[in-house]
Amino acid sequence: MSKQFINQKLTITLTAKDNAGDIINLTGRTVHFLTQDPSGNVATDTSPTIGDPTNG
C-alpha cells in the first residue's frame, strides 16, 4: 500500500486574553504548538512567530 502526501497549509487563528478578559496582541510573539499522540507523548514542537509569513 502506497501513501500519498499532499502539501497542505493549515491556518490557525489564535486569540489570547489576560485574566481581566482583555485581548492580548500576539503579533511577534513565539507560540508553541504541541502535538500529542493518544499516549500523551509530544510528537511535534514547532514554534512559528505570529505575523511572520516566512516562518509557519
PDB file of N, CA, C, O and CB in Angstrom:
ATOM      1  N   MET A   1       0.853  -1.186   0.000  1.00  0.00           N
ATOM      2  CA  MET A   1       0.000   0.000   0.000  1.00  0.00           C
ATOM      3  C   MET A   1       0.893   1.241   0.000  1.00  0.00           C
ATOM      4  O   MET A   1       1.783   1.373   0.841  1.00  0.00           O
ATOM      5  CB  MET A   1      -0.968   0.002   1.234  1.00  0.00           C
ATOM      6  N   SER A   2       0.656   2.129  -0.927  1.00  0.00           N
ATOM      7  CA  SER A   2       1.462   3.338  -1.004  1.00  0.00           C
ATOM      8  C   SER A   2       0.749   4.485  -0.298  1.00  0.00           C
ATOM      9  O   SER A   2      -0.478   4.531  -0.208  1.00  0.00           O
ATOM     10  CB  SER A   2       1.756   3.704  -2.471  1.00  0.00           C
ATOM     11  N   LYS A   3       1.551   5.386   0.186  1.00  0.00           N
ATOM     12  CA  LYS A   3       0.999   6.561   0.855  1.00  0.00           C
ATOM     13  C   LYS A   3       1.159   7.768  -0.049  1.00  0.00           C
ATOM     14  O   LYS A   3       2.184   7.939  -0.710  1.00  0.00           O
ATOM     15  CB  LYS A   3       1.689   6.805   2.222  1.00  0.00           C
ATOM     16  N   GLN A   4       0.142   8.589  -0.067  1.00  0.00           N
ATOM     17  CA  GLN A   4       0.197   9.807  -0.867  1.00  0.00           C
ATOM     18  C   GLN A   4       0.217  10.998   0.081  1.00  0.00           C
ATOM     19  O   GLN A   4      -0.653  11.144   0.940  1.00  0.00           O
ATOM     20  CB  GLN A   4      -1.011   9.895  -1.859  1.00  0.00           C
ATOM     21  N   PHE A   5       1.220  11.839  -0.092  1.00  0.00           N
ATOM     22  CA  PHE A   5       1.339  13.020   0.750  1.00  0.00           C
ATOM     23  C   PHE A   5       0.910  14.240  -0.050  1.00  0.00           C
ATOM     24  O   PHE A   5       1.380  14.462  -1.166  1.00  0.00           O
ATOM     25  CB  PHE A   5       2.788  13.186   1.281  1.00  0.00           C
ATOM     26  N   ILE A   6       0.029  15.014   0.523  1.00  0.00           N
ATOM     27  CA  ILE A   6      -0.469  16.215  -0.133  1.00  0.00           C
ATOM     28  C   ILE A   6       0.003  17.419   0.672  1.00  0.00           C
ATOM     29  O   ILE A   6      -0.206  17.492   1.883  1.00  0.00           O
ATOM     30  CB  ILE A   6      -2.030  16.193  -0.262  1.00  0.00           C
ATOM     31  N   ASN A   7       0.636  18.354  -0.011  1.00  0.00           N
ATOM     32  CA  ASN A   7       1.119  19.553   0.666  1.00  0.00           C
ATOM     33  C   ASN A   7      -0.065  20.450   0.993  1.00  0.00           C
ATOM     34  O   ASN A   7      -0.756  20.938   0.099  1.00  0.00           O
ATOM     35  CB  ASN A   7       2.158  20.307  -0.206  1.00  0.00           C
ATOM     36  N   GLN A   8      -0.287  20.660   2.267  1.00  0.00           N
ATOM     37  CA  GLN A   8      -1.396  21.489   2.700  1.00  0.00           C
ATOM     38  C   GLN A   8      -0.888  22.550   3.649  1.00  0.00           C
ATOM     39  O   GLN A   8       0.128  22.365   4.320  1.00  0.00           O
ATOM     40  CB  GLN A   8      -2.492  20.645   3.363  1.00  0.00           C
ATOM     41  N   LYS A   9      -1.598  23.662   3.703  1.00  0.00           N
ATOM     42  CA  LYS A   9      -1.262  24.720   4.644  1.00  0.00           C
ATOM     43  C   LYS A   9      -2.428  24.886   5.598  1.00  0.00           C
ATOM     44  O   LYS A   9      -3.573  25.057   5.181  1.00  0.00           O
ATOM     45  CB  LYS A   9      -0.938  26.057   3.912  1.00  0.00           C
ATOM     46  N   LEU A  10      -2.121  24.833   6.875  1.00  0.00           N
ATOM     47  CA  LEU A  10      -3.143  24.972   7.901  1.00  0.00           C
ATOM     48  C   LEU A  10      -3.029  26.358   8.514  1.00  0.00           C
ATOM     49  O   LEU A  10      -1.969  26.753   8.998  1.00  0.00           O
ATOM     50  CB  LEU A  10      -3.005  23.868   8.987  1.00  0.00           C
ATOM     51  N   THR A  11      -4.121  27.080   8.487  1.00  0.00           N
ATOM     52  CA  THR A  11      -4.149  28.405   9.093  1.00  0.00           C
ATOM     53  C   THR A  11      -4.921  28.333  10.399  1.00  0.00           C
ATOM     54  O   THR A  11      -6.069  27.891  10.436  1.00  0.00           O
ATOM     55  CB  THR A  11      -4.781  29.447   8.134  1.00  0.00           C
ATOM     56  N   ILE A  12      -4.272  28.774  11.469  1.00  0.00           N
ATOM     57  CA  ILE A  12      -4.889  28.764  12.791  1.00  0.00           C
ATOM     58  C   ILE A  12      -4.965  30.202  13.295  1.00  0.00           C
ATOM     59  O   ILE A  12      -3.967  30.923  13.298  1.00  0.00           O
ATOM     60  CB  ILE A  12      -4.087  27.859  13.787  1.00  0.00           C
ATOM     61  N   THR A  13      -6.143  30.604  13.715  1.00  0.00           N
ATOM     62  CA  THR A  13      -6.316  31.931  14.293  1.00  0.00           C
ATOM     63  C   THR A  13      -6.381  31.803  15.806  1.00  0.00           C
ATOM     64  O   THR A  13      -7.238  31.103  16.345  1.00  0.00           O
ATOM     65  CB  THR A  13      -7.592  32.623  13.740  1.00  0.00           C
ATOM     66  N   LEU A  14      -5.469  32.485  16.486  1.00  0.00           N
ATOM     67  CA  LEU A  14      -5.413  32.421  17.941  1.00  0.00           C
ATOM     68  C   LEU A  14      -5.841  33.753  18.539  1.00  0.00           C
ATOM     69  O   LEU A  14      -5.454  34.817  18.055  1.00  0.00           O
ATOM     70  CB  LEU A  14      -3.997  32.047  18.416  1.00  0.00           C
ATOM     71  N   THR A  15      -6.632  33.683  19.582  1.00  0.00           N
ATOM     72  CA  THR A  15      -6.981  34.870  20.351  1.00  0.00           C
ATOM     73  C   THR A  15      -6.640  34.593  21.806  1.00  0.00           C
ATOM     74  O   THR A  15      -7.163  33.658  22.412  1.00  0.00           O
ATOM     75  CB  THR A  15      -8.495  35.246  20.180  1.00  0.00           C
ATOM     76  N   ALA A  16      -5.769  35.405  22.352  1.00  0.00           N
ATOM     77  CA  ALA A  16      -5.381  35.233  23.753  1.00  0.00           C
ATOM     78  C   ALA A  16      -5.979  36.356  24.583  1.00  0.00           C
ATOM     79  O   ALA A  16      -6.057  37.504  24.146  1.00  0.00           O
ATOM     80  CB  ALA A  16      -3.838  35.203  23.905  1.00  0.00           C
ATOM     81  N   LYS A  17      -6.396  36.000  25.788  1.00  0.00           N
ATOM     82  CA  LYS A  17      -6.945  37.005  26.698  1.00  0.00           C
ATOM     83  C   LYS A  17      -6.231  36.913  28.039  1.00  0.00           C
ATOM     84  O   LYS A  17      -5.839  35.831  28.477  1.00  0.00           O
ATOM     85  CB  LYS A  17      -8.475  36.818  26.879  1.00  0.00           C
ATOM     86  N   ASP A  18      -6.069  38.066  28.684  1.00  0.00           N
ATOM     87  CA  ASP A  18      -5.471  38.060  30.014  1.00  0.00           C
ATOM     88  C   ASP A  18      -6.550  37.783  31.055  1.00  0.00           C
ATOM     89  O   ASP A  18      -7.710  37.545  30.718  1.00  0.00           O
ATOM     90  CB  ASP A  18      -4.760  39.405  30.306  1.00  0.00           C
ATOM     91  N   ASN A  19      -6.154  37.817  32.315  1.00  0.00           N
ATOM     92  CA  ASN A  19      -7.093  37.482  33.385  1.00  0.00           C
ATOM     93  C   ASN A  19      -8.264  38.451  33.475  1.00  0.00           C
ATOM     94  O   ASN A  19      -9.323  38.100  33.994  1.00  0.00           O
ATOM     95  CB  ASN A  19      -6.371  37.448  34.704  1.00  0.00           C
ATOM     96  N   ALA A  20      -8.080  39.665  32.973  1.00  0.00           N
ATOM     97  CA  ALA A  20      -9.152  40.655  33.000  1.00  0.00           C
ATOM     98  C   ALA A  20     -10.077  40.519  31.803  1.00  0.00           C
ATOM     99  O   ALA A  20     -11.074  41.233  31.699  1.00  0.00           O
ATOM    100  CB  ALA A  20      -8.572  42.055  33.045  1.00  0.00           C
ATOM    101  N   GLY A  21      -9.747  39.602  30.895  1.00  0.00           N
ATOM    102  CA  GLY A  21     -10.583  39.395  29.723  1.00  0.00           C
ATOM    103  C   GLY A  21     -10.216  40.261  28.539  1.00  0.00           C
ATOM    104  O   GLY A  21     -10.901  40.243  27.517  1.00  0.00           O
ATOM    105  N   ASP A  22      -9.134  41.023  28.669  1.00  0.00           N
ATOM    106  CA  ASP A  22      -8.689  41.869  27.563  1.00  0.00           C
ATOM    107  C   ASP A  22      -7.875  41.037  26.577  1.00  0.00           C
ATOM    108  O   ASP A  22      -7.092  40.171  26.970  1.00  0.00           O
ATOM    109  CB  ASP A  22      -7.854  43.070  28.086  1.00  0.00           C
ATOM    110  N   ILE A  23      -8.073  41.315  25.289  1.00  0.00           N
ATOM    111  CA  ILE A  23      -7.365  40.567  24.251  1.00  0.00           C
ATOM    112  C   ILE A  23      -5.898  40.977  24.220  1.00  0.00           C
ATOM    113  O   ILE A  23      -5.573  42.164  24.267  1.00  0.00           O
ATOM    114  CB  ILE A  23      -8.018  40.794  22.868  1.00  0.00           C
ATOM    115  N   ILE A  24      -5.018  39.986  24.139  1.00  0.00           N
ATOM    116  CA  ILE A  24      -3.575  40.214  24.075  1.00  0.00           C
ATOM    117  C   ILE A  24      -3.136  40.117  22.620  1.00  0.00           C
ATOM    118  O   ILE A  24      -3.489  39.165  21.925  1.00  0.00           O
ATOM    119  CB  ILE A  24      -2.795  39.191  24.965  1.00  0.00           C
ATOM    120  N   ASN A  25      -2.372  41.093  22.162  1.00  0.00           N
ATOM    121  CA  ASN A  25      -1.848  41.075  20.800  1.00  0.00           C
ATOM    122  C   ASN A  25      -0.708  40.066  20.729  1.00  0.00           C
ATOM    123  O   ASN A  25       0.286  40.194  21.445  1.00  0.00           O
ATOM    124  CB  ASN A  25      -1.366  42.494  20.360  1.00  0.00           C
ATOM    125  N   LEU A  26      -0.851  39.063  19.867  1.00  0.00           N
ATOM    126  CA  LEU A  26       0.150  38.003  19.759  1.00  0.00           C
ATOM    127  C   LEU A  26       1.143  38.227  18.629  1.00  0.00           C
ATOM    128  O   LEU A  26       2.036  37.404  18.428  1.00  0.00           O
ATOM    129  CB  LEU A  26      -0.529  36.683  19.565  1.00  0.00           C
ATOM    130  N   THR A  27       1.010  39.316  17.890  1.00  0.00           N
ATOM    131  CA  THR A  27       1.907  39.557  16.766  1.00  0.00           C
ATOM    132  C   THR A  27       3.347  39.678  17.258  1.00  0.00           C
ATOM    133  O   THR A  27       3.637  40.445  18.176  1.00  0.00           O
ATOM    134  CB  THR A  27       1.490  40.830  16.001  1.00  0.00           C
ATOM    135  N   GLY A  28       4.231  38.923  16.646  1.00  0.00           N
ATOM    136  CA  GLY A  28       5.635  38.977  17.001  1.00  0.00           C
ATOM    137  C   GLY A  28       6.017  38.087  18.167  1.00  0.00           C
ATOM    138  O   GLY A  28       7.198  37.975  18.494  1.00  0.00           O
ATOM    139  N   ARG A  29       5.042  37.454  18.799  1.00  0.00           N
ATOM    140  CA  ARG A  29       5.348  36.567  19.915  1.00  0.00           C
ATOM    141  C   ARG A  29       5.545  35.147  19.401  1.00  0.00           C
ATOM    142  O   ARG A  29       5.013  34.776  18.354  1.00  0.00           O
ATOM    143  CB  ARG A  29       4.227  36.610  20.978  1.00  0.00           C
ATOM    144  N   THR A  30       6.302  34.371  20.135  1.00  0.00           N
ATOM    145  CA  THR A  30       6.513  32.974  19.777  1.00  0.00           C
ATOM    146  C   THR A  30       5.476  32.123  20.489  1.00  0.00           C
ATOM    147  O   THR A  30       5.319  32.198  21.708  1.00  0.00           O
ATOM    148  CB  THR A  30       7.951  32.511  20.138  1.00  0.00           C
ATOM    149  N   VAL A  31       4.772  31.314  19.711  1.00  0.00           N
ATOM    150  CA  VAL A  31       3.735  30.449  20.264  1.00  0.00           C
ATOM    151  C   VAL A  31       4.132  29.008  19.976  1.00  0.00           C
ATOM    152  O   VAL A  31       4.497  28.673  18.848  1.00  0.00           O
ATOM    153  CB  VAL A  31       2.322  30.783  19.664  1.00  0.00           C
ATOM    154  N   HIS A  32       4.062  28.162  20.986  1.00  0.00           N
ATOM    155  CA  HIS A  32       4.448  26.764  20.834  1.00  0.00           C
ATOM    156  C   HIS A  32       3.211  25.912  20.549  1.00  0.00           C
ATOM    157  O   HIS A  32       2.221  25.964  21.279  1.00  0.00           O
ATOM    158  CB  HIS A  32       5.178  26.256  22.101  1.00  0.00           C
ATOM    159  N   PHE A  33       3.288  25.138  19.489  1.00  0.00           N
ATOM    160  CA  PHE A  33       2.229  24.202  19.145  1.00  0.00           C
ATOM    161  C   PHE A  33       2.723  22.795  19.457  1.00  0.00           C
ATOM    162  O   PHE A  33       3.730  22.352  18.904  1.00  0.00           O
ATOM    163  CB  PHE A  33       1.813  24.337  17.643  1.00  0.00           C
ATOM    164  N   LEU A  34       2.026  22.098  20.333  1.00  0.00           N
ATOM    165  CA  LEU A  34       2.429  20.752  20.714  1.00  0.00           C
ATOM    166  C   LEU A  34       1.397  19.749  20.212  1.00  0.00           C
ATOM    167  O   LEU A  34       0.201  19.895  20.459  1.00  0.00           O
ATOM    168  CB  LEU A  34       2.599  20.641  22.245  1.00  0.00           C
ATOM    169  N   THR A  35       1.872  18.736  19.509  1.00  0.00           N
ATOM    170  CA  THR A  35       1.002  17.669  19.034  1.00  0.00           C
ATOM    171  C   THR A  35       1.308  16.416  19.836  1.00  0.00           C
ATOM    172  O   THR A  35       2.465  16.006  19.938  1.00  0.00           O
ATOM    173  CB  THR A  35       1.188  17.419  17.505  1.00  0.00           C
ATOM    174  N   GLN A  36       0.278  15.808  20.404  1.00  0.00           N
ATOM    175  CA  GLN A  36       0.477  14.624  21.223  1.00  0.00           C
ATOM    176  C   GLN A  36      -0.241  13.427  20.618  1.00  0.00           C
ATOM    177  O   GLN A  36      -1.303  13.554  20.009  1.00  0.00           O
ATOM    178  CB  GLN A  36      -0.011  14.872  22.651  1.00  0.00           C
ATOM    179  N   ASP A  37       0.369  12.261  20.801  1.00  0.00           N
ATOM    180  CA  ASP A  37      -0.296  11.033  20.387  1.00  0.00           C
ATOM    181  C   ASP A  37      -1.257  10.600  21.501  1.00  0.00           C
ATOM    182  O   ASP A  37      -1.279  11.222  22.563  1.00  0.00           O
ATOM    183  CB  ASP A  37       0.747   9.905  20.069  1.00  0.00           C
ATOM    184  N   PRO A  38      -2.046   9.553  21.277  1.00  0.00           N
ATOM    185  CA  PRO A  38      -3.035   9.155  22.297  1.00  0.00           C
ATOM    186  C   PRO A  38      -2.429   8.806  23.652  1.00  0.00           C
ATOM    187  O   PRO A  38      -3.127   8.826  24.666  1.00  0.00           O
ATOM    188  CB  PRO A  38      -3.819   7.977  21.801  1.00  0.00           C
ATOM    189  N   SER A  39      -1.134   8.487  23.678  1.00  0.00           N
ATOM    190  CA  SER A  39      -0.484   8.158  24.945  1.00  0.00           C
ATOM    191  C   SER A  39       0.013   9.394  25.683  1.00  0.00           C
ATOM    192  O   SER A  39       0.491   9.296  26.813  1.00  0.00           O
ATOM    193  CB  SER A  39       0.670   7.216  24.703  1.00  0.00           C
ATOM    194  N   GLY A  40      -0.099  10.552  25.047  1.00  0.00           N
ATOM    195  CA  GLY A  40       0.347  11.788  25.678  1.00  0.00           C
ATOM    196  C   GLY A  40       1.771  12.168  25.360  1.00  0.00           C
ATOM    197  O   GLY A  40       2.296  13.134  25.914  1.00  0.00           O
ATOM    198  N   ASN A  41       2.413  11.411  24.462  1.00  0.00           N
ATOM    199  CA  ASN A  41       3.779  11.742  24.075  1.00  0.00           C
ATOM    200  C   ASN A  41       3.771  12.905  23.088  1.00  0.00           C
ATOM    201  O   ASN A  41       2.974  12.925  22.150  1.00  0.00           O
ATOM    202  CB  ASN A  41       4.487  10.513  23.462  1.00  0.00           C
ATOM    203  N   VAL A  42       4.647  13.858  23.299  1.00  0.00           N
ATOM    204  CA  VAL A  42       4.721  15.001  22.394  1.00  0.00           C
ATOM    205  C   VAL A  42       5.362  14.556  21.086  1.00  0.00           C
ATOM    206  O   VAL A  42       6.488  14.060  21.072  1.00  0.00           O
ATOM    207  CB  VAL A  42       5.522  16.172  23.034  1.00  0.00           C
ATOM    208  N   ALA A  43       4.641  14.735  19.997  1.00  0.00           N
ATOM    209  CA  ALA A  43       5.121  14.277  18.702  1.00  0.00           C
ATOM    210  C   ALA A  43       5.810  15.396  17.926  1.00  0.00           C
ATOM    211  O   ALA A  43       6.774  15.149  17.201  1.00  0.00           O
ATOM    212  CB  ALA A  43       3.971  13.715  17.890  1.00  0.00           C
ATOM    213  N   THR A  44       5.324  16.612  18.073  1.00  0.00           N
ATOM    214  CA  THR A  44       5.834  17.718  17.277  1.00  0.00           C
ATOM    215  C   THR A  44       5.892  18.971  18.130  1.00  0.00           C
ATOM    216  O   THR A  44       4.980  19.240  18.911  1.00  0.00           O
ATOM    217  CB  THR A  44       4.961  17.949  16.028  1.00  0.00           C
ATOM    218  N   ASP A  45       6.960  19.736  17.982  1.00  0.00           N
ATOM    219  CA  ASP A  45       7.059  21.033  18.643  1.00  0.00           C
ATOM    220  C   ASP A  45       7.549  22.031  17.618  1.00  0.00           C
ATOM    221  O   ASP A  45       8.745  22.104  17.337  1.00  0.00           O
ATOM    222  CB  ASP A  45       8.010  20.983  19.887  1.00  0.00           C
ATOM    223  N   THR A  46       6.637  22.795  17.061  1.00  0.00           N
ATOM    224  CA  THR A  46       7.012  23.833  16.119  1.00  0.00           C
ATOM    225  C   THR A  46       6.634  25.170  16.729  1.00  0.00           C
ATOM    226  O   THR A  46       5.602  25.292  17.390  1.00  0.00           O
ATOM    227  CB  THR A  46       6.327  23.626  14.733  1.00  0.00           C
ATOM    228  N   SER A  47       7.460  26.157  16.508  1.00  0.00           N
ATOM    229  CA  SER A  47       7.249  27.446  17.152  1.00  0.00           C
ATOM    230  C   SER A  47       7.298  28.580  16.134  1.00  0.00           C
ATOM    231  O   SER A  47       8.264  29.343  16.111  1.00  0.00           O
ATOM    232  CB  SER A  47       8.293  27.673  18.244  1.00  0.00           C
ATOM    233  N   PRO A  48       6.284  28.702  15.300  1.00  0.00           N
ATOM    234  CA  PRO A  48       6.274  29.818  14.358  1.00  0.00           C
ATOM    235  C   PRO A  48       6.027  31.136  15.079  1.00  0.00           C
ATOM    236  O   PRO A  48       5.338  31.177  16.098  1.00  0.00           O
ATOM    237  CB  PRO A  48       5.208  29.600  13.280  1.00  0.00           C
ATOM    238  N   THR A  49       6.585  32.195  14.553  1.00  0.00           N
ATOM    239  CA  THR A  49       6.322  33.518  15.104  1.00  0.00           C
ATOM    240  C   THR A  49       5.120  34.108  14.387  1.00  0.00           C
ATOM    241  O   THR A  49       5.113  34.217  13.161  1.00  0.00           O
ATOM    242  CB  THR A  49       7.567  34.447  14.968  1.00  0.00           C
ATOM    243  N   ILE A  50       4.117  34.484  15.141  1.00  0.00           N
ATOM    244  CA  ILE A  50       2.887  35.003  14.555  1.00  0.00           C
ATOM    245  C   ILE A  50       3.180  36.325  13.848  1.00  0.00           C
ATOM    246  O   ILE A  50       3.874  37.188  14.385  1.00  0.00           O
ATOM    247  CB  ILE A  50       1.794  35.189  15.640  1.00  0.00           C
ATOM    248  N   GLY A  51       2.649  36.469  12.654  1.00  0.00           N
ATOM    249  CA  GLY A  51       2.846  37.683  11.889  1.00  0.00           C
ATOM    250  C   GLY A  51       4.040  37.604  10.956  1.00  0.00           C
ATOM    251  O   GLY A  51       4.290  38.535  10.190  1.00  0.00           O
ATOM    252  N   ASP A  52       4.781  36.505  11.010  1.00  0.00           N
ATOM    253  CA  ASP A  52       5.938  36.319  10.141  1.00  0.00           C
ATOM    254  C   ASP A  52       5.594  35.288   9.080  1.00  0.00           C
ATOM    255  O   ASP A  52       5.590  34.092   9.372  1.00  0.00           O
ATOM    256  CB  ASP A  52       7.188  35.882  10.955  1.00  0.00           C
ATOM    257  N   PRO A  53       5.306  35.715   7.855  1.00  0.00           N
ATOM    258  CA  PRO A  53       4.852  34.775   6.822  1.00  0.00           C
ATOM    259  C   PRO A  53       5.928  33.797   6.378  1.00  0.00           C
ATOM    260  O   PRO A  53       5.618  32.817   5.700  1.00  0.00           O
ATOM    261  CB  PRO A  53       4.358  35.535   5.627  1.00  0.00           C
ATOM    262  N   THR A  54       7.184  34.033   6.741  1.00  0.00           N
ATOM    263  CA  THR A  54       8.249  33.133   6.310  1.00  0.00           C
ATOM    264  C   THR A  54       8.467  32.008   7.298  1.00  0.00           C
ATOM    265  O   THR A  54       9.245  31.095   7.022  1.00  0.00           O
ATOM    266  CB  THR A  54       9.537  33.898   6.116  1.00  0.00           C
ATOM    267  N   ASN A  55       7.802  32.047   8.442  1.00  0.00           N
ATOM    268  CA  ASN A  55       8.024  31.033   9.473  1.00  0.00           C
ATOM    269  C   ASN A  55       6.681  30.519   9.959  1.00  0.00           C
ATOM    270  O   ASN A  55       6.163  30.978  10.978  1.00  0.00           O
ATOM    271  CB  ASN A  55       8.855  31.604  10.656  1.00  0.00           C
ATOM    272  N   GLY A  56       6.127  29.580   9.239  1.00  0.00           N
ATOM    273  CA  GLY A  56       4.872  28.996   9.659  1.00  0.00           C
ATOM    274  C   GLY A  56       3.717  29.536   8.881  1.00  0.00           C
ATOM    275  O   GLY A  56       2.575  29.141   9.117  1.00  0.00           O
TER     276      GLY A  56
END
